[in-house]
């Protein structure tokens, strides 16, 4: 298993439960934490219930109030996502909390975790997959599962270049810790400032805060592993913007040792499996966080794949059912991105005012 986030940890949990010997390799030196709050929705609620962690997730639910403010920090409208009709019954939770909850239920004496390493080469044979790792070691496995995100190394090695499967939506975003930024609010509060084509957010929670910057832009030449290049891009797009808390947020990001920068994109593939290799989560069908369903897709897809391997007579049948059963649902979720982009990054004054009015009236965001 490559990747120790929602898809990888969920798949590791179920495969171990079904009697597989599982090894998880993760590029990071530990679990990747931070980021914005995420959602558990739809059938993913059934998944976490089956995993026995629903009550733990509810205990960490992030119930908060959001405000949209103008350039001076004055409130235009306030609302609670949890109270909106279309989101009732869903659970919002901090990313770190959910990662830790799932990680805790994976038996460490049965599942091997290797942090600070990644797959370098992959060669498939009829009855095994040979792997060489970045640290110089080699190993052989019955199967390899790529749960290593939108920029999946497993996908590149087995299926080809990322650009063959990625659809870019003209948006970039960045996350960073921003505990020191004062907004005058306390408790679980999200403060949102929007301009046409740009958004800045500060989420207050527990004893800290996370900041987000988003902006529309044409395709940029950038390296997702080059932090300094990413910081330079943020300076170019926000360096002269003095509205609201943007200067403070930008400063936090430019001095961050854990900046997360990426582009809004989706992964579309004709098949998620090849030989003894299967992709799951964002590596296979990243929907973009603008759909609000990335985490739920990861949980559902990993659970379905594990169950098919458990009940099918052979892995080729299991892989076939995984593709056939889950693809229509994944594609229907990916189709929601247009709506999400229109709400969060309106391009016209009409779109901007429509989103404000809908939130004021507690209406469905369309």
C-alpha positions as CSV (number, residue, x, y, z in Angstrom):
1,X,0.0,0.0,0.0
2,X,1.4,3.4,-1.0
3,X,-0.1,6.2,1.0
4,X,-1.3,6.6,4.6
5,X,-4.2,9.0,4.3
6,X,-7.9,8.2,4.2
7,X,-8.0,5.8,1.3
8,X,-4.8,4.0,2.3
9,X,-5.6,3.6,6.0
10,X,-9.1,2.5,5.3
11,X,-8.0,-0.1,2.8
12,X,-5.3,-1.3,5.2
13,X,-7.8,-1.7,7.9
14,X,-10.2,-3.8,5.8
15,X,-7.5,-5.9,4.1
16,X,-6.0,-6.7,7.5
17,X,-9.5,-7.6,8.8
18,X,-9.9,-10.0,5.8
19,X,-6.7,-11.8,6.5
20,X,-4.2,-10.1,4.2
21,X,-0.7,-9.3,5.3
22,X,-0.4,-5.5,4.8
23,X,2.5,-3.1,4.4
24,X,1.9,0.6,4.2
25,X,4.6,2.9,2.9
26,X,4.2,6.7,3.3
27,X,6.5,9.4,1.9
28,X,6.0,11.7,4.9
29,X,7.9,11.2,8.1
30,X,4.5,10.7,9.8
31,X,0.8,11.0,9.2
32,X,0.0,14.1,7.1
33,X,-2.0,16.4,9.3
34,X,-3.3,19.9,9.1
35,X,-5.4,21.2,6.2
36,X,-9.0,22.4,6.3
37,X,-12.0,20.7,7.9
38,X,-13.3,17.8,5.8
39,X,-16.7,16.0,5.6
40,X,-18.0,12.5,6.1
41,X,-21.1,12.2,3.9
42,X,-23.6,9.8,2.4
43,X,-22.7,6.1,2.4
44,X,-19.3,7.0,4.0
45,X,-21.4,7.4,7.2
46,X,-22.2,3.7,6.9
47,X,-18.5,2.9,6.3
48,X,-17.3,4.5,9.5
49,X,-20.1,2.9,11.4
50,X,-19.0,-0.5,10.1
51,X,-15.5,0.3,11.1
52,X,-16.7,1.1,14.6
53,X,-15.5,4.7,14.6
54,X,-18.8,6.7,14.1
55,X,-19.1,7.7,17.7
56,X,-15.4,8.8,17.9
57,X,-16.0,10.9,14.8
58,X,-19.1,12.4,16.3
59,X,-17.2,13.3,19.4
60,X,-14.7,15.3,17.3
61,X,-17.4,16.9,15.1
62,X,-16.4,20.4,14.0
63,X,-19.6,22.4,14.6
64,X,-18.9,26.0,13.6
65,X,-20.2,29.3,12.4
66,X,-18.9,30.9,9.2
67,X,-18.9,34.5,8.3
68,X,-18.3,36.2,5.0
69,X,-16.7,39.6,5.5
70,X,-15.7,42.5,3.3
71,X,-12.3,44.1,2.8
72,X,-12.6,45.9,6.1
73,X,-13.6,42.8,8.0
74,X,-17.2,43.8,8.3
75,X,-19.7,40.9,8.3
76,X,-21.8,40.5,5.1
77,X,-23.5,37.4,6.3
78,X,-23.1,34.5,8.8
79,X,-24.2,31.0,8.5
80,X,-23.7,27.4,9.7
81,X,-22.9,24.8,7.1
82,X,-24.1,22.1,9.5
83,X,-27.5,23.7,9.6
84,X,-28.0,24.0,5.8
85,X,-30.7,21.5,4.6
86,X,-28.4,19.8,2.0
87,X,-25.7,19.0,4.6
88,X,-27.9,17.8,7.5
89,X,-26.8,14.5,8.8
90,X,-23.2,14.9,7.5
91,X,-20.3,15.2,9.9
92,X,-17.6,17.8,9.5
93,X,-14.3,17.1,11.3
94,X,-10.8,18.3,11.3
95,X,-8.6,16.4,8.9
96,X,-6.0,15.6,11.6
97,X,-8.7,14.1,13.9
98,X,-10.1,11.8,11.3
99,X,-6.6,10.6,10.1
100,X,-5.7,9.8,13.7
101,X,-9.0,8.0,14.4
102,X,-8.6,5.7,11.5
103,X,-4.9,5.1,12.1
104,X,-5.6,4.1,15.7
105,X,-7.8,1.2,14.7
106,X,-5.3,-0.3,12.3
107,X,-3.4,-3.0,14.4
108,X,0.3,-1.9,14.5
109,X,1.4,-5.4,15.5
110,X,-0.2,-6.8,12.3
111,X,0.1,-4.0,9.7
112,X,3.6,-2.8,8.9
113,X,4.0,1.0,8.5
114,X,7.1,2.4,6.8
115,X,7.3,6.2,7.0
116,X,9.7,8.5,5.1
117,X,10.0,6.2,2.1
118,X,8.3,5.8,-1.3
119,X,8.2,3.5,-4.3
120,X,10.9,4.1,-6.9
121,X,10.3,1.3,-9.4
122,X,7.6,-1.3,-9.9
123,X,7.8,-4.4,-12.1
124,X,4.8,-6.7,-12.5
125,X,5.0,-10.4,-12.9
126,X,2.3,-13.0,-13.3
127,X,2.2,-13.9,-9.6
128,X,3.8,-11.0,-7.9
129,X,4.9,-7.3,-8.1
130,X,8.6,-6.4,-7.5
131,X,9.2,-3.1,-5.8
132,X,12.3,-1.0,-5.2
133,X,12.1,1.8,-2.7
134,X,13.7,5.3,-2.5
135,X,15.8,4.1,0.5
136,X,17.4,1.4,-1.7
137,X,15.6,-1.6,-0.3
138,X,13.6,-4.1,-2.5
139,X,10.6,-6.3,-1.8
140,X,8.0,-8.4,-3.5
141,X,4.2,-8.3,-3.0
142,X,1.1,-10.1,-4.2
143,X,-0.6,-6.7,-4.9
144,X,0.2,-3.0,-4.9
145,X,-2.4,-0.4,-4.1
146,X,-1.8,3.2,-5.0
147,X,-3.5,5.4,-2.4
148,X,-0.9,8.1,-2.8
149,X,-3.0,11.1,-3.9
150,X,-3.6,13.2,-6.9
151,X,0.1,13.2,-7.8
152,X,0.4,9.4,-7.4
153,X,3.7,7.8,-8.1
154,X,2.1,4.4,-8.4
155,X,-0.2,5.7,-11.1
156,X,2.7,7.3,-13.0
157,X,4.8,4.1,-12.9
158,X,2.0,1.8,-13.9
159,X,-0.4,3.8,-16.1
160,X,1.7,6.7,-17.4
161,X,2.2,10.4,-16.9
162,X,-0.2,12.4,-14.6
163,X,-1.1,14.8,-17.4
164,X,-2.8,11.9,-19.3
165,X,-5.4,11.7,-16.6
166,X,-5.6,15.1,-14.9
167,X,-8.2,17.7,-15.7
168,X,-7.3,21.2,-14.4
169,X,-10.0,23.7,-13.4
170,X,-8.0,27.0,-13.4
171,X,-7.7,27.3,-9.6
172,X,-4.8,27.1,-7.2
173,X,-5.0,26.9,-3.4
174,X,-2.7,26.9,-0.3
175,X,-3.1,25.9,3.3
176,X,-0.9,26.9,6.3
177,X,-1.1,27.2,10.1
178,X,-2.1,30.8,11.2
179,X,-2.5,30.5,14.9
180,X,-1.2,34.1,15.6
181,X,-3.6,35.9,13.3
182,X,-6.2,37.9,15.2
183,X,-9.7,38.2,13.7
184,X,-11.6,39.3,16.8
185,X,-13.5,35.9,16.8
186,X,-13.1,33.0,19.1
187,X,-14.2,29.4,19.2
188,X,-15.0,27.3,16.1
189,X,-15.4,30.0,13.5
190,X,-14.6,30.3,9.8
191,X,-14.0,33.8,8.5
192,X,-14.2,34.1,4.7
193,X,-13.2,37.0,2.5
194,X,-13.9,36.9,-1.2
195,X,-13.1,38.9,-4.3
196,X,-13.9,37.9,-7.8
197,X,-11.6,35.0,-8.5
198,X,-10.0,35.0,-5.1
199,X,-10.8,33.8,-1.6
200,X,-9.0,34.0,1.8
201,X,-10.2,32.0,4.8
202,X,-9.2,31.6,8.4
203,X,-10.6,28.7,10.4
204,X,-10.4,29.0,14.2
205,X,-10.6,25.7,16.1
206,X,-9.4,24.3,19.4
207,X,-6.4,26.4,20.3
208,X,-5.2,27.3,16.8
209,X,-6.2,28.4,13.3
210,X,-5.6,27.4,9.7
211,X,-5.4,29.8,6.8
212,X,-6.4,29.2,3.1
213,X,-5.7,31.2,0.0
214,X,-7.4,30.4,-3.3
215,X,-7.2,32.0,-6.7
216,X,-8.2,31.5,-10.3
217,X,-5.2,31.4,-12.7
218,X,-4.2,29.9,-16.1
219,X,-2.1,26.8,-16.0
220,X,1.2,27.6,-14.2
221,X,4.6,26.0,-14.6
222,X,5.2,24.7,-11.1
223,X,6.6,21.8,-9.2
224,X,4.4,20.3,-6.4
225,X,7.6,19.5,-4.4
226,X,9.2,22.9,-4.7
227,X,8.0,25.0,-1.7
228,X,10.0,28.1,-2.6
229,X,8.5,28.2,-6.1
230,X,5.0,27.8,-4.6
231,X,5.6,30.7,-2.2
232,X,6.8,32.9,-5.0
233,X,3.6,32.2,-6.9
234,X,1.6,33.2,-3.8
235,X,3.6,36.5,-3.6
236,X,2.8,37.2,-7.3
237,X,-0.9,36.8,-6.8
238,X,-1.4,38.3,-3.3
239,X,1.7,40.4,-2.6
240,X,0.0,43.7,-3.4
241,X,-3.4,42.8,-1.9
242,X,-3.9,44.7,1.4
243,X,-7.6,43.7,1.9
244,X,-8.8,42.1,5.1
245,X,-6.2,39.7,6.6
246,X,-4.5,38.8,3.3
247,X,-1.1,40.4,4.2
248,X,-1.0,38.4,7.5
249,X,-2.1,35.2,5.8
250,X,0.5,35.6,3.1
251,X,3.2,36.2,5.6
252,X,2.2,33.0,7.5
253,X,2.5,31.0,4.3
254,X,5.8,32.5,3.2
255,X,7.3,31.6,6.5
256,X,5.6,28.2,6.8
257,X,7.6,25.0,7.1
258,X,4.5,22.9,6.2
259,X,2.8,24.8,3.3
260,X,0.4,22.8,1.3
261,X,0.0,24.1,-2.2
262,X,-1.9,22.5,-5.1
263,X,-4.1,23.1,-8.1
264,X,-7.8,22.3,-8.3
265,X,-7.9,19.2,-10.6
266,X,-9.5,15.9,-11.0
267,X,-8.3,12.5,-12.1
268,X,-10.2,10.7,-14.8
269,X,-9.1,7.2,-15.9
270,X,-10.7,4.5,-18.1
271,X,-9.7,1.9,-15.5
272,X,-8.2,2.1,-12.0
273,X,-6.6,-1.4,-12.2
274,X,-3.8,-3.0,-14.3
275,X,-2.5,-6.4,-13.6
276,X,-1.9,-6.7,-9.8
277,X,-2.0,-3.0,-9.2
278,X,-5.1,-1.0,-8.2
279,X,-5.6,2.7,-7.5
280,X,-7.9,4.1,-4.8
281,X,-8.9,7.5,-3.5
282,X,-7.5,10.6,-5.1
283,X,-5.0,8.6,-7.1
284,X,-7.8,7.1,-9.0
285,X,-10.7,9.5,-9.0
286,X,-9.7,12.8,-7.2
287,X,-12.9,14.9,-7.3
288,X,-11.2,18.2,-6.0
289,X,-12.1,19.5,-2.5
290,X,-14.6,21.9,-4.2
291,X,-17.0,19.0,-4.4
292,X,-16.8,18.4,-0.7
293,X,-16.7,14.6,-1.3
294,X,-13.0,13.7,-1.6
295,X,-12.8,12.1,1.9
296,X,-16.1,10.2,1.5
297,X,-15.1,8.9,-1.9
298,X,-11.8,7.6,-0.5
299,X,-13.6,5.8,2.4
300,X,-16.3,4.3,0.2
301,X,-13.9,3.3,-2.6
302,X,-11.4,1.6,-0.3
303,X,-14.1,-0.3,1.5
304,X,-15.7,-1.5,-1.8
305,X,-12.3,-2.6,-3.2
306,X,-11.5,-4.6,0.0
307,X,-14.9,-6.2,0.1
308,X,-14.7,-7.3,-3.6
309,X,-11.3,-8.9,-2.9
310,X,-12.8,-10.6,0.1
311,X,-15.8,-12.1,-1.6
312,X,-14.5,-12.7,-5.2
313,X,-13.0,-16.0,-6.3
314,X,-10.0,-14.2,-7.8
315,X,-8.5,-10.7,-7.9
316,X,-9.3,-10.0,-11.5
317,X,-13.0,-10.4,-10.8
318,X,-12.7,-8.2,-7.8
319,X,-10.9,-5.5,-9.7
320,X,-13.4,-5.7,-12.5
321,X,-16.3,-5.2,-10.1
322,X,-14.6,-2.4,-8.3
323,X,-14.2,-0.5,-11.6
324,X,-17.7,-1.3,-12.8
325,X,-19.6,-0.6,-9.6
326,X,-17.8,2.5,-8.3
327,X,-17.0,4.4,-11.5
328,X,-20.6,5.8,-12.1
329,X,-20.8,7.1,-8.6
330,X,-17.3,8.7,-8.7
331,X,-18.0,10.4,-12.0
332,X,-21.3,11.8,-10.6
333,X,-19.4,13.3,-7.7
334,X,-16.8,14.8,-10.0
335,X,-19.5,16.5,-12.0
336,X,-20.3,18.7,-8.9
337,X,-17.2,20.8,-9.2
338,X,-18.7,23.5,-11.4
339,X,-21.2,24.3,-8.8
340,X,-18.6,24.4,-6.0
341,X,-16.3,26.7,-8.0
342,X,-19.1,29.1,-8.8
343,X,-20.0,29.4,-5.1
344,X,-16.5,29.7,-3.6
345,X,-14.7,31.6,-6.4
346,X,-17.4,33.6,-8.2
347,X,-16.2,35.2,-11.5
348,X,-19.0,37.8,-11.8
349,X,-20.7,40.2,-9.4
350,X,-24.0,38.4,-10.1
351,X,-22.5,35.0,-8.9
352,X,-21.0,36.7,-5.9
353,X,-24.3,38.3,-4.8
354,X,-26.3,35.1,-5.5
355,X,-24.1,33.1,-3.2
356,X,-24.4,35.7,-0.4
357,X,-28.2,35.8,-0.8
358,X,-28.5,32.0,-0.7
359,X,-26.5,31.8,2.5
360,X,-28.5,34.6,4.2
361,X,-31.7,32.7,3.3
362,X,-30.3,29.3,4.3
363,X,-31.0,28.0,0.8
364,X,-29.3,25.4,-1.3
365,X,-26.1,26.7,-2.9
366,X,-26.6,26.4,-6.7
